[in-house]
Each structure stands twice: as C-alpha cells, then as structure tokens.
Amino acid sequence: MEKIRIAIIGIGNCASSLIQGISYYKNKKPDDAIGLMHWEIGGYKPSDMEVVAAFDIDARKVGIDVNEAIYAPPNCTSIFCPDISPSGVKVEMGCLLDGVAPHMADYPEDHTFIVSEEPEKSKEEIVKILRDTETEILLNYLPVGSEKAVRFYAECALEAGCALVNCMPVFIASNQEWAARFEEKGIPIIGDDIKAQIGATITHRTLANLFRERGVELERTYQLNTGGNTDFLNMLNRNRLDSKKESKTEAVQSVLGERLDPDNIHIGPSDYVPWQKDNKLCFLRMEGKTFGDVPMNIELRLSVEDSPNSAGCVIDAIRCCKLALERGIGGQLTSISAYTMKHPPEQFTDDVAVEMVDEFIEGKRER
C-alpha cells in the first residue's frame, strides 16, 4: 500500500515518540506488537505512514533531518528506537506567533526553546510546502496556549486541502464554525487535545463512569499532574491554560450522571519538576457516598511516560483520517475524535467510543 503522507507542526517529544513508533513497528507482527490499540486499520499498519514535511521554530531542529531533530534538546522523552535512517526531510522554519511563552526565556537552554534566527515562513510558503510534498494529513503538536498559531496552521490546512489532526487544546474540530469550513471543502478533521492510552484523563473518566454505573455519588474530585518536559514548563504560565483546563475538566464532567459544581472539581497541571523529564505523575482523589450515604474515597498515583502514551492514540487517529480521505468524508470525524481526544465535537463514554470506531473502520458508520 502507498504510505500515508503526513506533515508535523512541532517536532517535540510527541512527534519524537510517533516517528520512533513508525520505525519501531516496521519489523513487528500482530502477536508481538505491544502498545497498539489497533494493529491494522483499513489495511494500514503503524509503519504505513511517512513524514513528508515538518515545521518547528527551535534553532537546534530547523534545517536538519526530521529523524535527527526528534532527538535534539529540549526533547527528553524515552528513546526506544535509537537508530532511524535519515528521512531526507528537513525541518522547516515555521511561523512563531504565540507559540513560545515569554517566561520560557528564563530557563536553561536544554529545558526550553531557542528560537531560530531563520526567517519565519508565511502562510503562502507553508501552503506551498504542503502542496509540493502532497501532504494528506497535517498533525498539530504546538504548545498549549498557542491560540493564534493553531488557527494560523488550520488556515494553512484548509488552503492546502490537507486533513487536520489537532492534538492540542485549541478548539478547532469541536468548534462548529471551523468544522463547517472543513466540511465545505470535503476535508476531514479530528480533535481536539489528544488523550493518552492509559493516562490521567482516561483513568479519571473510567473511575468517574464506574462511580455513576455503581450508584456512588461523586461529591468532589481533583487531578493534579506534574512533569518535567517543555509542556509542563510552558504551562507554568497560567494565562495559557484556559482551554487546557476546560478540555480536561469537560472530559470528566461529560461522563458524570450529574455535573459537579465547579468548586468541587479541579483538574489541571500542578507544577514543573525538571528531573521528571517526560515522565508524568498524576495524583487523583475522588470522594463520594455509597450505600446508606456512607462516605468513601479513592486516591491514586499514576506514573507514565507522557509522549509515547499519546502516540498510541495518534497513530490510530492518522489511519482513521486516511480512511475518511479515501471515502470522501469531510468535516468532523466524531467517532475517532471521541475515542482519542479529550475535547471532541461530541462526548461519549469510552466503551461506546471504541465500538463507534470499530464500526467506522468496518464502514458501518460514516464518521
């Protein structure tokens, strides 16, 4: 089969895990392919995709081969596939806009971004690159809070005719005006804000749904997260967190029988701990009442390598997006968005979402 042609915005830890994964699973077979939710989707295996264009703003990545750039600082995720051949695709200078928070300049270079002195690309230049490389799917990995930059690249996708997988919490796929523009052009869109395979949000949702199904009244809950990658450093600026907190909170509220008062639910990043690097710690507490109004509570500590955890979802989202392109389906892809994203166009419980995705893959569901 021909490869799925993808372009990536932001060659950070998440892009590193995805690109490593594409290579890692090349020599695997279904029975030893650990870490995948679907081995094959529409005939496409994890290795049946290639990066044909890449954009970043960091001086240590711009101008070098993307398969080398994924190991450059400040990336700090696990290296589980160290020997990847050069791709022949150079990382292009992107458009900065609000992609780098001002406070990032106050931290050591190996922890933060170093903005390249290369001229920033215009929309016209980026659209030309996407067209010239015959990009099918544009993958957005910009930092949290990059509202202007995400909208800029969404415009580039529309103009170039590329599908968009929006892994960040700027609401594009779940915004009806944006979604309508993609549907008018016959371009599929998946989003917003990627989940992990087994991460803080999916675990919190599962437990909240369990409380509801077992008749336990959830009275209050929190989810506190710490990490040491650039994502957590970036999120020290609380002004960039509105959409992230909304995305994570709504993901949990949506599975409750009765929504909690905002004072009784707190979900969001807590602090930046440099030595954790790409490891994410989640501290979760849920308090409720069970039979006879008797109190109970759960406390959980979850430790995961953040970026590989999300790559397992992205690799399914890309392949489902390719199926939509082959089938001529434009606009919101509701099933795979509900399955892989925290703030999809329409929320479903995770057991329902997985059934919907399987029906979509089998061609029994349009989107």
Secondary structure, DSSP 8 states (H G I E B T S, - for coil): ---EEEEEE--SHHHHHHHHHHHHGGG--GGG-TT-S-S-BTTB-TTSEEEEEEEE-BTTTTTSBHHHHTTSTT--S--S-------S-BEEE---TTSS-GGGGGS-TTTS--B--S----HHHHHHHHHHTT--EEEE---TT-HHHHHHHHHHHHHHT-EEEE-SSS-STTSHHHHHHHHHTT-EEEESSB--TTSHHHHHHHHHHHHHHTT-EEEEEEEEEEE-SHHHHHTTSGGG-HHHHHHHHHHHHTTSSS---GGGEEEEEEEE-GGGTTEEEEEEEEEEEEGGGEEEEEEEEEEEEHHHHHHHHHHHHHHHHHHHHHHT--EE-HHHHHHHBSS-SS---HHHHHHHHHHHHTTSS--
